[in-house]
Amino acid sequence: ELELQGRIREERGRVQVVNPLDPADPRLAALLRTLPQGKAPRSGTRARRWVADFDRHVRDTHLDSLVDRSVLSRETRRVLGLFPYHRHFPVHPDLVPGLRRRFAHAEKAGYPDPRDRLLAALVSALGLASALTRNGRPGRTAMKVLRRSEWTATAVHHNVKQSESGGGGGSDGWSGDSGGGGGC
């Protein structure tokens, strides 16, 4: 979202601040403030590192916001009676088919909107392309091409693979969706 608003850009693997003014959304403003404001050619933070460092925080704050706005409900359980985990479900299940239809229309049109392209790239980065495409292999391939062209999706994909291989990738040791996806 920060890139779509023209506040950051990626150059040679580094995220750089282009417009340091805080966005209206306080979550985005806090995230923007995590980046250095340097003007040097090689300034900025490594993209993969930045995504890895803030993935859990961003996910948790946005999930909390969706729960607070009653878009999602949260179910908390414990593994072995000790370790809590959360699952999230849509409060209004009738939203899910509409979202899937919107995604299918965007896929059919070749993802003409920048947000649709980024969403498809992130879907591929998270390994969900098979579950969401209606076009089979060509649909997965199209999303993979988008994933490779979007630096955010490339960084997310790298960090997901790192987590899956046990190589870390994130500073918090996150190794999956921690039940966060649930019914969505």
Secondary structure, DSSP 8 states (H G I E B T S, - for coil): -TTTTTSEEEETTEEEES--S--SSHHHHHHHTTS----STT-SEEHHHHHHHHHHHHHHHHHHHHHHTTSEEEEEEEETTTEEEEEEEESSTTHHHHHHHHHHHHHHTT--SHHHHHHHHHHHHTT-HHHH-SSHHHHHHHHHHHHHH-HHHHHHHHHHHHHHTT---STT---S-TT-STT-
